[in-house]
């Protein structure tokens, strides 16, 4: 009898546990999704670099992308040198992680943006830091520096005749490179360029901004970032339009495709370059690499509603105003048992594979929800549901605790159309324009 009672109690306990776990399944999944989105936002705030979240409905998972600082030089260990003094042969300047950078030929110390900077007065001058495994990242990179560019003046008669193009655009001045993997710097006309791959390889992807992006004779902050989805070339915090080198901005469909990853060159980090020395001063160099994305797979019983799309945060942790004009809504649905004899219907959001680089432009609406693919049901029904949802939203209380488009975060009952697709409950997560995450 004792054994039988223990067995009965154990059975009741297991049943109760499973019931509670089932009730908390949607909330637990929503917590994991919110934490992943928050990780991307925190990365943007801590690094001062844009970050993004990929809502992958095809694979039913959420991925956060961010960067990690792996090398930095401020050259403050050269304070003992007078401006204009040269680094001795074999002398090194050490970075934030005590990584050494040794001069090739003559490197001069000078007044930087803050403290000391370095210049390269003769051909072949550069600073070389031995390659380390942490510098390699196929997912992407973000490199930046402060530069004081000394653009050479045009000679008499140079560039005269025809449709004028600055002849100095063919001159290349490297700021920083990882041998065989990437490089960025300035062209002679003051444009910013970035290379994904080996600059000596004709297959490398090379992009450049318009002329005079960087003015000479003043300190300017420049940055190049690539994360496998997009390339950003920034001057003083402003992302500038670019085009592949030697390509016209007539029809972007003729441009070579952007690479999907960074090649592994396994080489050294080089400030300036022996073959493309930087004419001017360089200060506050920073190298970041894209981390392995933080991936949260949802349990099989919970699905992302809507098509795949990308949510982007700017360098302050707010929604990127270029990509998002309204708050973003993430909806999760908990699958429930189908009624006997009900037809098998695919869960929402698992219809088609969507390219993350174009997913938002093609599928996301102003309220952050994605349009349902035609394969998900009757388009007339979908249109009717849209107007019903729109009318319902107008009747809700738009309090300060709710997102600006008038719906509350948290759990809610599924609509009739969603219930027909075997979705029992829905959980809403809202990201407002400031990047605040609710739900």
C-alpha positions in Angstrom: 0.0 0.0 0.0 2.8 2.4 0.9 4.5 1.7 -2.4 1.3 2.1 -4.3 0.6 5.5 -2.5 4.2 6.7 -3.4 3.6 5.7 -7.0 0.3 7.6 -7.1 1.9 10.7 -5.6 4.8 10.5 -8.0 2.4 10.2 -10.9 0.4 13.2 -9.7 3.6 15.2 -9.2 4.9 14.4 -12.7 1.5 15.3 -14.2 1.5 18.6 -12.2 5.0 19.4 -13.3 4.3 18.8 -16.9 1.1 20.9 -16.7 3.0 23.8 -15.1 5.9 23.5 -17.6 3.4 23.5 -20.4 1.7 26.7 -19.1 5.1 28.4 -18.8 6.5 27.2 -22.1 5.5 30.3 -24.1 6.7 32.7 -21.4 10.0 30.9 -21.1 10.5 31.0 -24.9 9.6 34.7 -24.9 12.1 35.4 -22.2 14.8 33.7 -24.3 13.9 35.8 -27.4 13.9 39.0 -25.3 17.3 38.2 -23.8 18.8 37.6 -27.3 17.4 40.9 -28.6 18.7 42.6 -25.5 22.1 41.1 -26.0 22.3 42.7 -29.5 21.2 46.1 -28.1 23.7 45.9 -25.2 26.5 45.2 -27.7 25.6 48.3 -29.6 25.6 50.4 -26.4 28.9 49.0 -25.1 30.8 49.1 -28.4 29.3 52.2 -30.0 28.7 50.1 -33.2 25.5 49.1 -34.9 24.2 45.6 -34.1 21.3 43.5 -35.5 18.9 40.6 -34.7 17.9 38.1 -37.3 14.4 36.6 -36.8 14.7 33.3 -38.7 11.3 31.9 -39.1 12.5 29.2 -41.5 14.7 27.7 -38.8 12.6 28.9 -35.9 15.4 30.7 -34.1 16.6 34.2 -33.2 20.3 35.3 -33.6 22.0 38.4 -32.2 25.1 39.8 -34.0 27.7 42.1 -32.3 31.4 42.9 -32.2 34.3 42.4 -29.8 37.4 44.6 -29.3 40.6 42.6 -30.1 43.3 45.2 -30.6 43.8 49.0 -30.0 46.7 51.4 -30.0 46.5 55.0 -28.6 50.4 55.5 -28.8 50.5 57.1 -25.4 53.6 55.0 -24.6 55.4 57.4 -26.9 54.9 60.4 -24.7 58.5 60.4 -23.7 59.4 61.1 -27.3 59.5 64.7 -28.5 57.3 65.5 -31.4 59.3 64.8 -34.6 61.4 62.1 -32.9 61.8 58.7 -34.6 61.2 55.3 -33.1 64.5 53.5 -32.8 65.0 50.3 -34.8 63.5 47.4 -32.8 61.5 49.7 -30.6 57.8 48.8 -30.2 54.6 50.6 -29.3 52.2 48.4 -27.3 48.4 48.3 -27.6 45.6 47.9 -25.1 46.2 44.1 -24.9 50.0 44.6 -24.7 50.3 43.5 -28.3 53.5 44.9 -29.9 53.7 46.9 -33.1 57.2 47.2 -34.5 58.2 49.8 -37.0 59.5 49.0 -40.5 61.8 51.8 -41.8 61.3 55.1 -40.0 58.2 56.0 -38.0 57.9 59.4 -36.3 56.0 60.4 -33.2 53.9 63.6 -33.3 51.0 65.4 -31.6 47.9 63.4 -31.9 44.3 64.1 -31.4 44.9 63.2 -27.8 48.6 62.8 -26.7 50.8 61.2 -29.3 50.2 59.9 -32.9 52.4 58.3 -35.5 53.5 59.4 -38.9 55.3 57.7 -41.8 57.7 60.2 -43.5 59.5 57.8 -45.9 58.6 55.0 -48.3 58.1 51.6 -46.7 57.2 53.0 -43.3 54.6 51.1 -41.2 53.9 49.5 -37.9 53.5 45.7 -37.9 51.8 43.6 -35.2 52.2 39.9 -35.4 49.1 38.0 -36.5 47.0 36.4 -33.7 44.1 34.0 -34.0 41.7 36.4 -32.4 42.2 38.9 -35.3 40.5 36.3 -37.6 36.7 36.3 -37.9 34.9 35.2 -41.0 31.7 36.8 -39.7 33.1 40.3 -40.1 35.1 43.2 -38.7 34.9 46.8 -37.6 38.0 49.0 -37.7 38.4 52.7 -36.9 41.0 55.4 -36.4 41.5 59.1 -36.2 43.5 60.5 -39.1 45.0 63.8 -40.1 45.4 63.4 -43.9 47.9 65.5 -45.8 46.6 65.4 -49.3 49.1 66.4 -51.9 48.2 69.4 -54.0 47.5 69.1 -57.7 50.4 69.9 -60.0 50.0 72.5 -62.7 47.9 71.2 -65.6 47.1 68.0 -63.8 43.6 66.7 -64.4 42.7 69.3 -67.1 40.4 68.4 -70.0 37.3 66.3 -70.6 35.0 65.2 -67.8 37.2 66.1 -64.8 38.0 63.3 -62.4 40.5 63.9 -59.6 43.6 62.1 -60.8 44.6 61.5 -57.2 41.8 58.9 -56.9 44.2 56.3 -58.2 46.5 56.8 -55.2 46.0 54.5 -52.2 47.0 55.3 -48.6 46.4 52.5 -46.2 45.4 53.2 -42.6 45.0 49.6 -41.3 45.0 46.2 -42.8 45.0 42.5 -41.8 47.2 40.8 -44.4 45.1 38.7 -46.8 41.8 39.5 -45.1 40.8 43.2 -45.3 42.1 46.8 -45.5 40.8 50.3 -45.2 42.2 53.7 -45.8 42.0 56.8 -48.0 42.4 57.4 -51.7 44.4 60.5 -52.8 41.2 62.5 -53.5 40.1 62.2 -49.8 37.6 59.3 -50.3 37.3 56.5 -47.8 37.8 52.9 -49.2 37.4 49.4 -47.8 38.7 46.1 -49.1 37.3 42.7 -48.2 40.0 40.2 -49.2 43.6 40.7 -50.3 44.1 44.1 -52.0 46.6 42.4 -54.4 43.9 39.9 -55.5 41.8 41.0 -58.4 38.8 39.1 -56.9 38.8 41.2 -53.7 35.8 43.4 -53.1 36.8 47.0 -53.1 34.4 49.9 -52.3 35.0 53.6 -52.1 33.0 56.8 -51.2 32.8 59.9 -53.2 35.7 62.3 -53.3 36.6 64.7 -50.5 34.9 62.6 -47.8 37.9 63.4 -45.6 39.3 66.9 -45.6 43.0 67.3 -45.3 44.8 69.1 -42.5 42.3 68.3 -39.7 41.6 65.3 -37.4 38.8 63.1 -38.8 37.3 59.9 -37.4 36.9 57.1 -40.0 35.5 53.6 -39.7 34.8 50.6 -41.9 32.4 47.8 -40.8 31.4 44.6 -42.4 29.2 41.8 -40.9 28.4 39.5 -43.8 25.2 41.4 -44.6 26.3 45.0 -45.3 29.4 47.2 -45.6 29.4 50.6 -43.8 32.0 53.3 -44.5 31.7 56.1 -42.0 33.3 59.6 -41.6 32.8 61.4 -38.3 30.0 59.0 -37.4 28.1 59.5 -40.7 27.6 56.5 -43.0 28.4 57.5 -46.5 27.2 56.1 -49.8 29.7 53.9 -51.6 30.1 52.0 -54.8 32.5 49.2 -55.9 35.8 50.7 -57.1 35.8 51.5 -60.8 32.0 50.9 -61.1 29.5 53.6 -62.0 26.5 54.3 -59.8 24.2 53.9 -62.8 22.7 50.5 -62.2 23.5 48.7 -58.9 22.4 45.4 -60.5 25.7 45.5 -62.5 27.8 45.7 -59.3 29.7 42.6 -58.1 28.0 40.9 -55.1 29.1 41.8 -51.6 31.0 38.9 -50.0 29.2 36.8 -47.4 32.3 36.3 -45.2 35.8 37.6 -44.6 38.6 35.4 -46.1 41.2 34.1 -43.6 44.6 35.5 -44.6 46.4 34.5 -41.4 48.6 37.5 -41.7 49.8 40.4 -39.6 48.0 43.6 -38.6 49.7 46.5 -40.3 49.2 50.2 -39.5 50.0 52.1 -42.7 51.5 49.7 -45.3 55.0 49.5 -46.8 53.6 49.6 -50.3 50.8 52.1 -49.5 52.1 54.3 -46.8 49.7 56.8 -45.1 50.6 60.4 -45.7 49.7 62.2 -42.5 49.1 61.2 -38.9 47.2 58.2 -37.4 45.9 58.0 -33.8 43.5 55.9 -31.7 43.4 52.8 -33.8 40.8 50.1 -32.8 40.1 46.7 -34.3 36.9 44.7 -33.6 35.8 41.4 -35.0 32.2 40.1 -35.4 31.5 37.5 -32.7 29.9 34.2 -33.3 26.2 35.1 -33.3 24.3 34.4 -30.1 21.6 31.9 -31.2 18.4 31.1 -29.3 16.5 28.1 -30.9 12.8 28.1 -30.0 11.3 24.9 -28.7 9.2 23.0 -31.3 6.0 23.9 -29.6 6.6 27.7 -30.1 7.1 29.3 -33.5 8.0 32.8 -34.8 5.0 34.3 -36.5 5.6 36.1 -39.8 8.4 35.9 -42.3 12.1 36.2 -41.5 13.4 39.7 -41.0 16.1 41.8 -39.5 15.9 44.3 -36.6 18.8 46.8 -36.5 20.1 48.9 -33.6 22.2 52.0 -34.2 25.4 52.8 -32.2 23.3 54.2 -29.3 21.2 51.1 -28.9 18.0 52.7 -30.5 16.3 51.3 -33.5 18.2 52.4 -36.6 16.0 55.3 -38.0 17.2 54.6 -41.5 15.8 51.0 -41.4 12.9 51.4 -39.0 10.3 54.2 -39.0 8.1 52.7 -36.3 8.4 50.3 -33.3 9.0 46.7 -34.0 6.7 43.9 -33.0 7.9 40.3 -32.5 5.1 37.7 -32.2 5.5 34.1 -30.9 2.8 31.5 -31.2 2.3 28.4 -29.0 1.1 25.4 -31.0 -1.9 23.5 -29.6 -3.6 20.2 -30.3 -5.6 20.2 -33.5 -9.2 19.1 -33.6 -9.9 15.6 -34.9 -10.1 15.6 -38.6 -8.7 19.1 -39.0 -6.4 19.5 -42.1 -2.7 19.8 -41.6 -1.6 23.4 -41.9 2.0 24.7 -41.7 2.6 27.0 -38.8 2.8 30.7 -39.6 6.2 32.0 -40.6 7.5 28.6 -41.9 6.6 29.2 -45.5 9.6 30.4 -47.4 13.3 31.0 -46.9 14.0 34.8 -46.8 17.4 36.5 -47.4 18.2 38.5 -44.2 19.6 41.3 -46.3 16.3 42.0 -47.9 13.8 40.4 -45.5 12.8 43.6 -43.8 12.3 45.7 -46.9 10.2 43.0 -48.5 8.2 41.6 -45.6 8.0 44.0 -42.7 5.2 46.5 -42.3 5.1 49.7 -40.4 4.0 47.9 -37.3 6.9 45.5 -37.4 4.7 42.5 -38.5 5.5 40.5 -41.6 3.0 39.9 -44.3 1.8 36.3 -44.6 3.0 34.4 -47.7 0.3 33.5 -50.1 0.8 29.8 -49.3 -0.6 30.4 -45.8 -4.2 30.7 -46.9 -6.9 32.7 -48.6 -5.6 36.2 -49.4 -9.2 37.5 -48.9 -9.2 36.1 -45.4 -5.8 37.7 -44.8 -7.0 41.1 -46.0 -10.1 40.8 -43.8 -8.0 39.9 -40.8 -5.8 42.9 -41.4 -8.7 45.3 -41.3 -10.1 43.6 -38.2 -6.7 44.0 -36.4 -6.4 47.6 -37.6 -9.9 48.4 -36.2 -9.1 46.6 -32.9 -5.9 48.5 -32.4 -7.7 51.8 -32.7 -9.9 50.9 -29.8 -7.1 50.0 -27.4 -5.9 52.3 -24.7 -2.7 54.0 -25.8 -1.1 54.4 -22.4 2.6 55.2 -21.7 3.2 51.6 -20.8 2.3 50.5 -24.3 4.2 50.8 -27.6 3.3 53.9 -29.6 1.3 51.9 -32.1 -1.3 50.9 -29.5 -0.9 47.2 -28.5 0.3 45.7 -25.3 3.2 43.3 -24.9 2.8 40.0 -23.2 0.5 37.0 -23.8 -2.8 37.1 -25.6 -5.4 34.7 -27.0 -4.8 33.8 -30.6 -7.2 35.1 -33.2 -9.6 32.9 -35.0 -7.4 32.7 -38.1 -4.4 31.8 -35.9 -6.4 29.2 -34.0 -7.3 27.6 -37.4 -3.5 27.2 -37.8 -3.3 25.4 -34.5 -1.9 28.3 -32.5 -3.3 28.4 -29.0 -1.7 31.5 -27.5 0.4 34.5 -28.8 3.1 36.4 -27.0 4.0 39.9 -28.1 7.5 41.5 -27.7 7.7 45.2 -28.5 10.9 47.2 -29.3 10.2 50.9 -29.3 12.2 53.5 -31.2 14.5 54.1 -28.3 15.4 50.4 -28.2 13.5 49.6 -25.1 12.3 46.0 -25.1 8.9 45.1 -23.5 7.4 41.7 -23.2 
